[in-house]
Amino acid sequence: MSMPFYVSPEQLMKDRADYARKGIARGRSVVVLQYDDGIAFATENPSRALHKISEIYDRIGFAAVGKYNEFENLRVAGVRYADLRGYSYDRHDVNARGLANAYAQTLGTVFTTESKPLEVELVVAEVGREPSGDQVYRLSYDGSVTDEHGYVVMGGQADRLGALLEAQWRAGMSLPQVLALAVRVLGSPADEHAQARVIPAAQLEVAVLDRTRPRRAFRRLTGALLEDLLGAAEGDEEPAPAP
C-alpha cells in the first residue's frame, strides 16, 4: 500500500501565497492618494468598459488589481452589502470599515479552505467631511487588512512605486498635484537606464471621492476635464532655478 502524499500546512499556505502574489504582480499598478478635498484613484487602463476603480456607496470607493472576474464579483458583493445595510438600518451605517471587514472574511475563508486563492488585492476608501475622517483600507489576497494613510500602491511594482510616493507625496496637496504625481509614478521606469513613459490621459482610469459633494462623492475624471487637471498641474510646477 502506497503512502499518501503529504504537504505540511506551512508549505501549503506558502504555495498559495506565492501563487496569489504572482497573479497580482502581472497586473498594472493602482495608486490611491489623499489630497486636500478628498481621495484620488489612478491606474493605467486603456479599457473604457472594464473598470478597476468603482463606486460602492455614497462616500465609498473601491479599487482592485489582479484577476478581473474575481475582483468584479467582490465589487458586486460589496454593492449588495452596502445597499442592504443602508436599506435595513440607515445610510450612515454603511462605512468602509464594515465593508473591509466583510471582504476580509471572504478573502480569508477562500485562502484557507479553497484549493486556489483569489488573485486580487483591494482598496476600500471612504472620504470624510474633514481630512482627518478619511478611511483607506488595503486588503490582501489572504484577508489581511491594513489601515493606510496618505497613499497606497497595489499591483506589480508596488514596492518600487511606494518608495517613489513616500519621497514625493505630502499632506495638503491639491487634486492637480496628486494626479500629476500619480501619472509620473505610474510612468516611472523600472530600470534606472530606461526613460520614463508619458501616459496620455486616454490611457488612464482616474476617479475621485470628492468631500465637497453633498452626498455621492464618487466621480470619474475623463476626457477634457482630466487633460485640464493634468495641464494645470504642469502649470503649477515651480520653474527650475537659473544656473
N, C-alpha and C positions, 0 to 999 in steps of 0.2 A: 504494500500500500504506500503510495507516494505521500510525502509530507505536503500539507497545504502551503501555498505561497503566503509569506508573511511580510508586511511592511509595518515598521514602527509608527505610532501615531505622530511622533515628531517629524519623521521623514514624509509622511503623507501630507501633513499641514504645510511643510516646506515646499513640496512639489506643487501643491495647489496655489500657494502664494506666488511661486515663480511663474506658473502658468498665467495667472491673472496679471501680474506685472508686465510680462512680455506682451500680452494683448493690449494693455493700456498704453504701453510705450510706443506702439505703432501709430497711435492717433495723434493728430495735431493738438498742440497745447491750447488751453483756455486760460485766460488771465482775468482775474477779478480784482478790482481796485476800489477802495473807498475814496470819495472826493468830497468837496465841501457840501454839496447838495444831494448826495446820495451814494449809490454803488454802481459801478460800471462793469460790464462784461464784454470781453472781446476775444475773438478767435479768427483764425484764417479758415474760411469756409466758403468755397465758391457756389455751393448749392443754395438755391433760393427756397427750397421746399423742406429739406431735411435739416431741421434746426438742432443745434447743440445747446442753445440758450432759449429759455422759455419762461412764461409766466405761470405761476402756480395759483396765487390768490392775490388779494388786493395789494399787499405790500411785500409779497414774497416772490423771489425769482429762483430759477433753477438752471444750473449749468452742468454739463457732463462731458466726459471723454470715454472712449472705449467702443464697444460694440453698439451700434445704433439701435438694433431691435431690443437689446436688453435695457438700455437706459431709457428708451421711449416707453417701454412697459412700466418702468418705475415712475416716469413722469406722469403717465396717465393715472397710475395708482395714487400718486400724490395729489393730483387734482381732485380725484374722488374723495380721498380722505379729508381734504380741506373743505370741499363743498358739503360733505355730510356733517362734519363737525360744526361748520358755520351755520348750517340749517338747523341742527339739533339744539345748539346752545346759542352762541352769539358770534358775529363776525370777528369780534375782538378776541375770542377764544382760540382762533386759528393763529398759530405763531410758528416761526422757523424752528424753534427748539423742539416742539412736539412733532413736527414733520421729520426733523432729523432723527429723532428717537425711533419713529416708525420705520424709516429707511434703514437705520442701523440694525433693527431687529430682523428685517427681511434679508439684508446682506449677510449678517452673521449666521442666520439659520441656513441659508443656501451654502455658505462657505464650509460649515461644519458637517452638514448632513448630505448634501448632494455630491455626485461624482465630479461635477465641473462647477467651479465658482463663477460668479458673474464677473465679466471682464469690464468693469466700469469703475469710475471714480466720479464723485458728485460734489457739487457745492450747493448748499441751500442758504439763501441770504434773505434777510428781512431788513428793510430800511425803517429807521425810527424817525420820530418827529425832530429829534436832535441827533447829531453825530454820535453822541455817547450811547444812544439807543440802538444803533445798528448791530445786527447779529449776522455773522458769517460762519457757517459750519462746513467743514470738509469731511467727507465720508469716503473711506477706503473700501476696497473690494471685500474685506473681511468683517465689515461692520464697525470698525473703529471710527470714532468721531473726534474731531479736533476743532476747538473754538479758535478761529483765526481773527487777526486784527490787521487792518491796513491793506493787505494784498494776499492773494492766493494764486498759485500756478499749478495746473494739473496737466498731465499728458507726458509725451515722450521726453521732453527736455526740461522737466520741472525743476530739477536741482540747479541747472545752469541758469535758467531764466529767473528763478527765485533769487539767486545771488545778484543778478543784474538789478532786479527790482529793489532788493534790500539797499543797494547803493544809491538808487535814484529816487525812490518814492519818498514823499514826505507828507505829513498831515496838512490838510487845508488846501490841497491842490485843486484847481478848477477842472471842470469837465474837459475842455480842450487840452489841458496839460496832461491829464491821466490818459486820454485817448492817444495822444501823441506818444506818450511813454509806452503804452501797451503795444502800439504798432511798431515802435522802434525795437522793443524787446522781442516781439514775435518774429521780426525780420533779422534779428542778430545772427551772425554766422556761428556755426558750431566749431569751426576751425579758425584760429587766430589769423591764418594766412588768407582766408576767404573774405569776400566782400559782403557787406550787409545787403539784404534784399529790401527793396522798396515795395511794400504790399499795397496795391491800389485799393481804393475804397470798395470797388465792385467785388473784390475777393474777400472782403471782411464781413463777419457777422458781429454786429455790435448792438447792445441794448443797455438800458439803464433802469435802475429803481430811483425815481426822482422824488425826493421827500417833499418838494413844493407842490406836487399834485394833490388834489383833495382826497381821493380815495384810491383809484387804481394807479399805482406808482410806476408800473412797468410800461416801457415803450421802447420800440425798436428805432434805431437810427440808421437810415438808409439814404441812398441817392445823394441829392444836392445838400441835404442837411448834414450828412456825415462828412461830405467833402468840405463844407464850410467850416465845420468844427475842427477838422484836421488842418485846414488852411489858417484858421485863427490861431491855432497852437504854434504854427510856424512863425506867424507874425509876432507872437508874444516872446519868442526866444530872444535872449539878450545877444546883441552883436558881439563878435569876437573882439578883444582889445587890440588896439593898434600896436604894431610892432615898435 
